[in-house]
């Protein structure tokens, strides 16, 4: 019941942010608004169709995936709701409502896989990267480049010692900052384009020891579980669970992020 309440409250959170597409922005926004109205009228399947049609035309945004996830959850498509919230957070890591709904949707997952222990700094590094999306880190890197340029200008044109010293500091700070923030932006962009992860969508999936139907069954996983993808052979994908277990699963059993 708690999830239903949260989904209702967060339905219209944030403005619609859309990427390039074949439809005009106005048509997409009108369709998004119509889908939200259908959702509020409890026409969840019709709303889902509308949200998916916007995606199929080439638009995507954190809000669109978020509302898509809400509609899937209402229809008890729990695996697809998890997929949708994950997509939303890939575009906007700081989307707190999507994080909340993802945590609640994950309660429907049968498999409770424990993460492998990691060194402390890795967790802090992941938190740091999640502060902004690709756009945010790119903006920061541009600001750093401007600081670098300002420092270079002071260094080359000013004769006053204090101003030249400020120029040196700005050059050092801007250069190192541009490399750091630009590197994170590139890393997040590469992860966005090739996340190497998927959500299991079939109810029961037997993980195989090899990419063959007649190979041995290693263990069983269920819908909604997030897995890492490490290899591909034909129609088979090699998966790795958070606890380190590996195996082979058919592509049709999952939906890539």
C-alpha positions in Angstrom: 0.0 0.0 0.0 2.9 2.3 0.8 4.3 1.9 -2.8 0.9 2.8 -4.3 0.8 6.0 -2.2 4.4 7.0 -3.2 3.8 6.4 -6.8 0.7 8.6 -6.7 2.5 11.4 -5.1 5.6 11.3 -7.4 3.7 10.7 -10.6 4.2 14.2 -12.0 7.6 15.0 -10.4 9.8 17.3 -12.4 9.5 18.8 -15.8 9.7 16.6 -18.9 13.2 16.5 -20.2 13.4 14.9 -23.7 16.2 14.0 -26.1 16.2 14.4 -29.8 13.5 12.6 -31.7 11.2 12.4 -34.8 8.2 14.0 -33.0 8.1 17.7 -32.1 8.6 18.6 -28.5 5.1 19.9 -28.2 3.6 16.6 -29.5 5.7 14.6 -27.1 4.8 16.8 -24.1 1.1 16.6 -25.1 1.4 12.8 -25.2 3.2 12.7 -21.9 0.5 14.8 -20.3 -2.2 12.6 -21.8 -0.5 9.5 -20.4 -0.3 11.1 -17.0 -4.0 11.8 -17.1 -4.7 8.2 -18.1 -2.6 7.1 -15.1 -4.5 9.3 -12.7 -7.7 7.9 -14.0 -6.4 4.4 -13.3 -6.1 3.6 -17.0 -2.7 2.0 -16.4 -2.5 -0.1 -19.5 -3.4 2.8 -21.7 -0.9 5.1 -19.9 1.8 2.4 -20.4 1.0 2.3 -24.1 1.4 6.1 -24.3 4.7 6.2 -22.4 6.1 3.4 -24.5 5.1 5.1 -27.8 7.0 8.2 -26.7 10.1 6.1 -26.2 9.7 4.3 -29.5 9.8 7.7 -31.3 13.2 8.4 -29.9 12.5 10.5 -26.8 13.8 9.6 -23.4 14.1 11.3 -20.0 14.4 10.3 -16.4 10.8 11.4 -15.8 9.5 9.4 -18.7 11.2 6.2 -17.5 10.0 7.0 -13.9 6.4 7.2 -14.9 6.7 4.2 -17.1 8.0 2.3 -14.1 5.0 3.5 -12.1 2.6 2.2 -14.7 4.4 -1.2 -14.9 4.2 -1.5 -11.1 0.4 -0.8 -11.1 0.0 -3.6 -13.7 2.2 -5.9 -11.5 4.9 -6.0 -14.1 7.5 -5.8 -11.4 10.6 -6.7 -13.5 9.8 -4.0 -16.0 9.1 -1.5 -13.3 12.6 -2.2 -11.9 14.1 -1.9 -15.4 12.3 1.5 -15.9 13.5 2.9 -12.6 17.1 1.8 -13.3 16.9 3.5 -16.7 15.6 6.7 -15.0 18.5 6.7 -12.5 21.0 6.1 -15.3 19.9 9.4 -16.8 19.5 11.2 -13.5 21.5 9.6 -10.7 20.2 12.0 -8.1 16.5 11.3 -8.8 15.5 10.5 -5.2 11.9 9.5 -6.0 13.2 6.9 -8.5 15.6 5.6 -5.9 12.8 5.2 -3.4 10.4 3.4 -5.9 13.3 1.2 -7.1 14.0 0.1 -3.5 10.3 -0.7 -3.0 10.0 -2.5 -6.3 13.0 -4.6 -5.5 11.2 -6.0 -2.5 9.2 -8.1 -5.1 12.4 -9.8 -6.3 12.6 -13.4 -5.0 16.4 -13.6 -5.2 18.2 -11.8 -2.3 21.8 -11.7 -3.6 24.5 -10.4 -1.2 27.1 -8.1 -2.8 30.7 -9.1 -2.7 32.7 -7.1 -0.1 34.5 -4.2 -1.6 37.2 -1.8 -0.3 35.8 1.3 1.4 37.0 3.8 -1.1 35.0 2.1 -3.9 31.7 3.0 -2.2 32.8 6.7 -1.8 33.9 6.8 -5.4 30.5 5.5 -6.6 28.7 8.0 -4.4 30.8 10.8 -5.8 30.0 9.8 -9.4 26.3 9.6 -8.7 26.0 13.2 -7.5 25.5 14.3 -11.1 24.6 12.8 -14.4 26.6 13.1 -17.6 25.3 16.7 -18.2 26.2 17.8 -14.7 29.8 16.6 -14.9 30.2 17.9 -18.4 29.1 21.4 -17.2 31.6 21.2 -14.3 34.4 20.3 -16.8 33.5 23.3 -18.9 33.6 25.6 -15.9 37.0 24.2 -15.0 38.2 25.0 -18.6 37.0 28.6 -18.2 39.0 28.8 -14.9 42.0 27.4 -16.7 41.6 30.0 -19.5 41.2 32.8 -16.9 44.3 31.7 -15.1 46.3 31.6 -18.3 45.1 35.1 -19.2 46.2 36.5 -15.8 49.5 34.6 -16.0 50.4 36.0 -19.4 49.0 39.5 -19.2 49.4 40.7 -15.6 52.6 42.1 -14.2 51.4 42.4 -10.6 52.9 39.5 -8.6 49.7 38.7 -6.7 47.6 38.5 -9.9 50.2 36.3 -11.5 50.1 34.0 -8.5 46.3 33.8 -8.7 46.7 32.9 -12.4 49.0 30.1 -11.5 46.6 28.7 -8.9 43.7 29.0 -11.4 45.7 27.2 -14.1 46.6 24.3 -11.7 43.1 24.1 -10.3 41.3 24.4 -13.7 43.6 21.9 -15.4 43.3 19.2 -12.8 39.6 19.9 -12.3 38.9 19.7 -16.0 40.7 16.3 -16.2 38.9 15.0 -13.2 35.4 16.1 -14.0 35.8 15.4 -17.7 37.0 11.9 -17.0 34.0 11.2 -14.8 31.7 12.6 -17.6 33.3 10.3 -20.2 33.1 7.3 -17.9 29.4 7.9 -17.2 28.7 8.5 -20.9 30.4 5.2 -21.8 28.4 3.4 -19.1 25.2 5.0 -20.3 25.8 3.8 -23.9 27.0 0.4 -22.9 25.9 -0.4 -19.3 26.7 -4.2 -19.6 23.7 -5.0 -17.3 20.2 -6.4 -17.6 17.1 -7.2 -15.7 15.8 -10.7 -15.7 12.2 -10.6 -17.1 11.3 -14.3 -17.1 9.7 -15.9 -14.0 12.2 -18.7 -13.6 15.5 -18.9 -15.4 17.9 -21.8 -15.2 21.5 -20.5 -15.5 23.6 -22.9 -17.6 27.2 -23.9 -17.2 27.8 -23.3 -21.0 26.0 -21.5 -23.8 24.1 -24.7 -24.8 20.6 -25.9 -24.0 21.9 -29.3 -22.9 24.5 -28.0 -20.6 24.3 -28.4 -16.8 22.0 -26.3 -14.7 24.0 -24.3 -12.2 21.2 -22.5 -10.3 17.9 -20.7 -10.8 17.2 -17.0 -10.8 13.9 -15.1 -11.0 12.3 -12.0 -12.6 13.4 -8.6 -11.4 17.0 -9.6 -10.6 19.7 -7.3 -12.0 22.7 -9.0 -13.5 26.0 -7.9 -15.0 26.8 -9.0 -18.6 30.4 -10.2 -19.2 30.3 -12.1 -22.5 28.1 -13.0 -25.5 28.0 -16.0 -27.8 25.1 -16.2 -30.3 21.8 -16.0 -28.4 23.5 -16.5 -25.1 24.8 -14.0 -22.6 27.2 -14.7 -19.7 25.9 -13.2 -16.5 27.5 -12.4 -13.2 25.5 -11.9 -10.0 26.5 -9.4 -7.3 27.8 -12.3 -5.2 30.2 -13.4 -7.9 28.3 -16.4 -9.4 28.4 -16.7 -13.1 26.7 -18.7 -15.9 24.9 -18.5 -19.2 21.4 -17.3 -20.0 19.5 -16.8 -23.2 19.0 -13.2 -24.3 15.2 -13.6 -24.4 15.1 -14.1 -20.7 16.2 -10.6 -19.9 16.0 -6.9 -21.0 19.3 -5.0 -21.3 19.6 -1.6 -19.6 
